[in-house]
Amino acid sequence: MQVCLELSDALITEMPPTAQGKWRLESVLNMKLREFIPPGKELQLETKIKQRTVDTITLTVDARTGDENRRRRPAARAGR
């Protein structure tokens, strides 16, 4: 989960700031851990902007191991 938050933060920090300042993480939704991921396991990570308004950016983050077909899709929302 930590790496997903860091990836989301990296994308958000590349976005122009709002008039009130920089973006901040507001909530994480639909986060599911279906299996234990041992230390050192390689993950494929992808983050996309799902929706953007003047005050919020909603991201989807996809994290999966290379040997699985299931996806975990937490949504992170940033607000001003």
N, CA, C and O of each residue as an XYZ file, in Angstrom:
320
protein
N       0.824     -1.191      0.000
C       0.000      0.000      0.000
C       0.869      1.256      0.000
O       0.537      2.246     -0.652
N       1.962      1.212      0.720
C       2.847      2.378      0.799
C       3.342      2.806     -0.580
O       3.345      3.996     -0.895
N       3.758      1.851     -1.397
C       4.281      2.186     -2.718
C       3.180      2.770     -3.613
O       3.466      3.626     -4.451
N       1.929      2.323     -3.451
C       0.821      2.888     -4.221
C       0.587      4.348     -3.842
O       0.327      5.186     -4.705
N       0.681      4.643     -2.557
C       0.528      6.029     -2.109
C       1.671      6.899     -2.615
O       1.455      8.042     -3.017
N       2.882      6.360     -2.594
C       4.031      7.117     -3.095
C       3.908      7.376     -4.598
O       4.245      8.464     -5.066
N       3.433      6.400     -5.346
C       3.233      6.574     -6.784
C       2.167      7.634     -7.059
O       2.332      8.477     -7.940
N       1.081      7.582     -6.303
C       0.023      8.586     -6.451
C       0.555      9.975     -6.136
O       0.264     10.935     -6.850
N       1.331     10.079     -5.068
C       1.916     11.364     -4.683
C       2.840     11.894     -5.772
O       2.843     13.091     -6.058
N       3.619     11.011     -6.377
C       4.526     11.438     -7.442
C       3.760     12.023     -8.632
O       4.187     13.017     -9.220
N       2.633     11.406     -8.984
C       1.830     11.924    -10.095
C       1.179     13.256     -9.721
O       1.181     14.197    -10.515
N       0.631     13.332     -8.528
C      -0.066     14.550     -8.098
C       0.894     15.732     -8.004
O       0.520     16.854     -8.345
N       2.123     15.501     -7.550
C       3.069     16.611     -7.421
C       3.472     17.178     -8.783
O       3.996     18.289     -8.855
N       3.235     16.433     -9.859
C       3.510     16.948    -11.201
C       2.372     17.821    -11.725
O       2.534     18.514    -12.729
N       1.223     17.790    -11.050
C       0.078     18.597    -11.473
C       0.260     20.034    -10.986
O       0.804     20.248     -9.902
N      -0.184     21.023    -11.768
C      -0.104     22.402    -11.301
C      -0.902     22.561    -10.004
O      -1.982     21.985     -9.874
N      -0.387     23.331     -9.047
C      -1.096     23.500     -7.779
C      -2.379     24.311     -7.954
O      -2.545     25.045     -8.928
N      -3.267     24.158     -6.996
C      -4.488     24.961     -6.994
C      -4.145     26.362     -6.520
O      -3.023     26.608     -6.079
N      -5.082     27.270     -6.603
C      -4.861     28.634     -6.126
C      -4.577     28.656     -4.630
O      -3.900     29.563     -4.146
N      -5.085     27.667     -3.886
C      -4.891     27.603     -2.442
C      -3.587     26.902     -2.048
O      -3.250     26.867     -0.864
N      -2.869     26.361     -2.983
C      -1.611     25.700     -2.647
C      -1.502     24.330     -3.267
O      -2.144     24.042     -4.277
N      -0.674     23.469     -2.650
C      -0.408     22.160     -3.233
C      -1.512     21.164     -2.919
O      -2.330     21.381     -2.025
N      -1.522     20.070     -3.667
C      -2.484     18.996     -3.481
C      -2.147     18.194     -2.236
O      -0.985     18.129     -1.836
N      -3.156     17.580     -1.616
C      -2.947     16.689     -0.478
C      -3.871     15.489     -0.618
O      -4.966     15.599     -1.170
N      -3.424     14.343     -0.114
C      -4.243     13.140     -0.151
C      -5.409     13.306      0.807
O      -5.225     13.654      1.973
N      -6.604     13.056      0.309
C      -7.819     13.222      1.104
C      -8.397     11.880      1.535
O      -8.868     11.748      2.665
N      -8.368     10.886      0.656
C      -8.933      9.582      1.009
C      -8.400      8.501      0.075
O      -7.944      8.778     -1.034
N      -8.471      7.263      0.555
C      -8.137      6.084     -0.242
C      -9.348      5.176     -0.178
O      -9.808      4.823      0.908
N      -9.868      4.795     -1.339
C     -11.082      3.995     -1.416
C     -10.812      2.680     -2.131
O      -9.945      2.606     -3.003
N     -11.546      1.654     -1.766
C     -11.527      0.374     -2.468
C     -10.147     -0.287     -2.467
O      -9.736     -0.877     -3.466
N      -9.441     -0.187     -1.355
C      -8.128     -0.822     -1.234
C      -8.322     -2.226     -0.692
O      -8.852     -2.412      0.403
N      -7.891     -3.209     -1.462
C      -8.037     -4.604     -1.060
C      -6.696     -5.316     -1.207
O      -6.031     -5.213     -2.237
N      -6.318     -6.026     -0.174
C      -5.135     -6.875     -0.231
C      -5.620     -8.308     -0.245
O      -6.135     -8.802      0.758
N      -5.464     -8.968     -1.357
C      -6.001    -10.319     -1.501
C      -5.009    -11.408     -1.117
O      -5.389    -12.561     -0.917
N      -3.753    -11.042     -1.016
C      -2.742    -12.030     -0.661
C      -1.547    -11.327     -0.055
O      -1.336    -10.133     -0.269
N      -0.771    -12.077      0.703
C       0.462    -11.552      1.275
C       1.480    -11.360      0.158
O       1.667    -12.247     -0.675
N       2.126    -10.225      0.141
C       3.171     -9.944     -0.839
C       4.489     -9.912     -0.065
O       4.731     -8.972      0.691
N       5.334    -10.912     -0.240
C       6.571    -10.979      0.531
C       7.549     -9.871      0.141
O       7.517     -9.373     -0.984
N       8.418     -9.489      1.080
C       9.443     -8.487      0.757
C      10.276     -8.942     -0.438
O      10.620    -10.118     -0.558
N      10.592     -8.002     -1.310
C      11.400     -8.303     -2.481
C      10.611     -8.759     -3.694
O      11.181     -8.907     -4.776
N       9.297     -8.988     -3.539
C       8.462     -9.410     -4.672
C       8.313     -8.238     -5.632
O       8.045     -7.117     -5.201
N       8.483     -8.483     -6.914
C       8.360     -7.432     -7.920
C       6.892     -7.183     -8.229
O       6.128     -8.123     -8.450
N       6.500     -5.907     -8.244
C       5.131     -5.518     -8.555
C       5.112     -4.662     -9.812
O       6.049     -3.911    -10.081
N       4.038     -4.784    -10.577
C       3.782     -3.894    -11.704
C       2.807     -2.835    -11.199
O       1.725     -3.166    -10.714
N       3.185     -1.566    -11.312
C       2.373     -0.468    -10.808
C       1.979      0.454    -11.951
O       2.759      0.706    -12.870
N       0.752      0.950    -11.872
C       0.272      1.916    -12.860
C      -0.700      2.851    -12.158
O      -1.554      2.405    -11.392
N      -0.573      4.131    -12.416
C      -1.524      5.097    -11.875
C      -2.028      5.967    -13.019
O      -1.272      6.338    -13.918
N      -3.314      6.283    -12.968
C      -3.945      7.097    -14.010
C      -4.852      8.134    -13.370
O      -5.415      7.912    -12.298
N      -4.985      9.259    -14.038
C      -5.954     10.259    -13.596
C      -7.309      9.822    -14.118
O      -7.518      9.705    -15.326
N      -8.229      9.583    -13.190
C      -9.579      9.148    -13.551
C     -10.483     10.345    -13.802
O     -11.278     10.351    -14.742
N     -10.354     11.358    -12.952
C     -11.205     12.543    -13.063
C     -10.479     13.724    -12.439
O      -9.756     13.575    -11.454
N     -10.682     14.904    -13.025
C     -10.084     16.109    -12.465
C     -11.094     17.249    -12.531
O     -11.723     17.492    -13.560
N     -11.228     17.934    -11.408
C     -12.018     19.158    -11.361
C     -11.089     20.267    -10.876
O      -9.891     20.038    -10.706
N     -11.616     21.443    -10.658
C     -10.799     22.544    -10.161
C     -10.230     22.216     -8.784
O      -9.096     22.583     -8.477
N     -11.017     21.522     -7.949
C     -10.631     21.279     -6.562
C     -10.143     19.868     -6.255
O      -9.553     19.655     -5.196
N     -10.364     18.899     -7.137
C      -9.999     17.516     -6.825
C      -9.403     16.809     -8.037
O      -9.671     17.154     -9.187
N      -8.588     15.809     -7.733
C      -8.074     14.884     -8.742
C      -8.339     13.487     -8.200
O      -7.962     13.180     -7.069
N      -8.986     12.637     -8.995
C      -9.215     11.252     -8.596
C      -8.319     10.361     -9.453
O      -8.345     10.433    -10.681
N      -7.528      9.520     -8.786
C      -6.602      8.627     -9.462
C      -7.037      7.181     -9.277
O      -7.701      6.845     -8.297
N      -6.663      6.334    -10.217
C      -6.746      4.891    -10.004
C      -5.318      4.372     -9.991
O      -4.472      4.819    -10.765
N      -5.066      3.430     -9.109
C      -3.751      2.829     -8.985
C      -3.910      1.329     -9.142
O      -4.731      0.712     -8.464
N      -3.139      0.751    -10.021
C      -3.190     -0.679    -10.281
C      -1.868     -1.272     -9.825
O      -0.806     -0.860    -10.291
N      -1.928     -2.241     -8.914
C      -0.727     -2.925     -8.425
C      -0.960     -4.421     -8.524
O      -1.955     -4.938     -8.015
N      -0.041     -5.114     -9.180
C      -0.181     -6.565     -9.272
C       1.189     -7.199     -9.434
O       2.144     -6.572     -9.894
N       1.252     -8.453     -9.044
C       2.493     -9.190     -9.238
C       2.541     -9.644    -10.681
O       1.501     -9.749    -11.331
N       3.715     -9.910    -11.185
C       3.870    -10.303    -12.577
C       3.238    -11.641    -12.905
O       2.962    -11.923    -14.071
N       3.002    -12.478    -11.890
C       2.480    -13.816    -12.147
C       1.000    -13.955    -11.820
O       0.513    -15.076    -11.676
N       0.278    -12.860    -11.699
C      -1.161    -12.953    -11.416
C      -1.952    -12.148    -12.432
O      -1.434    -11.195    -13.013
N      -3.175    -12.519    -12.643
C      -4.049    -11.801    -13.563
C      -5.032    -10.911    -12.834
O      -5.638    -10.027    -13.439
N      -5.200    -11.137    -11.524
C      -6.114    -10.293    -10.748
C      -5.521     -8.910    -10.586
O      -4.301     -8.743    -10.594
N      -6.379     -7.929    -10.439
C      -5.936     -6.549    -10.249
C      -6.489     -6.000     -8.955
O      -7.590     -6.348     -8.529
N      -5.697     -5.125     -8.332
C      -6.160     -4.363     -7.184
C      -6.266     -2.924     -7.664
O      -5.288     -2.384     -8.182
N      -7.416     -2.287     -7.508
C      -7.610     -0.946     -8.033
C      -8.069      0.023     -6.965
O      -9.238      0.409     -6.953
N      -7.182      0.429     -6.064
C      -7.598      1.456     -5.118
C      -7.717      2.800     -5.824
O      -6.985      3.077     -6.774
N      -8.616      3.610     -5.371
C      -8.757      4.958     -5.916
C      -8.295      5.931     -4.859
O      -8.740      5.862     -3.714
N      -7.413      6.832     -5.224
C      -6.929      7.865     -4.308
C      -7.513      9.189     -4.767
O      -7.576      9.475     -5.962
N      -7.937      9.988     -3.808
C      -8.534     11.284     -4.134
C      -7.734     12.374     -3.431
O      -7.465     12.283     -2.233
N      -7.364     13.386     -4.168
C      -6.629     14.520     -3.623
C      -7.499     15.747     -3.687
O      -8.246     15.932     -4.649
N      -7.416     16.569     -2.703
C      -8.187     17.814     -2.667
C      -7.298     18.964     -2.225
O      -6.150     18.767     -1.825
N      -7.846     20.157     -2.304
C      -7.045     21.317     -1.897
C      -7.235     21.631     -0.458
O      -6.636     22.577      0.052
